[in-house]
Amino acid sequence: MEYLVWLEATGLSTWLRESVSLLAFPLVLVLHTVGMGFVAGTNAAIDLRILGVASGVPLKPMERFFPVMWTAFAVNAVSGVLLLTAYPAKALTNPLFYLKLLLIGLAVGTARLLRQRVFRDPDLDHGLVSKRGRVLAGVSLLLWAAVITAGRFLAYTYTYLRAEDMLAGK
């Protein structure tokens, strides 16, 4: 509890919540949203192609999208930490936040496995994707959809917006 009060009182947290122009928090939120669009969108395009959608598009060159995805993920990690810093009690007292983090970890791990198992498979040059690769692609789609859903629900399922609300029993 004391940590939440301290974090909310830091200059960065206060600036994000209360900047004079009120642009800090919305800008970080926009960066987080656009980053998620690139991460989940790139993943979805690769996953759907592995599952057979747009079969006329060669799969192997899609591996070039992984650096874009990881760059967008870095933007999301930084913007996510900033969003957490602005309202730490809102996130850290919500069990859904921890579920979102778990889902992100699983989705990132699945993306890494997908790259190793699908794009490193010598049969890919012949246009063949293993059943394991297709299963990973399906799991990846579900995980990123769950991450986005959990993230959206965070805006509506919190108990405390600020640590001072916890102290006041609100």
Secondary structure, 3 states (H helix, E strand, C coil): CHHHHHHHHCHHHHHHHHCCCCCHHHHHHHHHHHHHHHHHHHHHHHHHHHCCCCCCCCCHHHHHHHHHHHHHHHHHHHHHHHHHHHCHHHHHCCHHHHHHHHHHHHHHHHHHHHHHHHHCCHHHHHCCCCHHHHHHHHHHHHHHHHHHHHHHHHCCCCCCCCHHHHHHCC
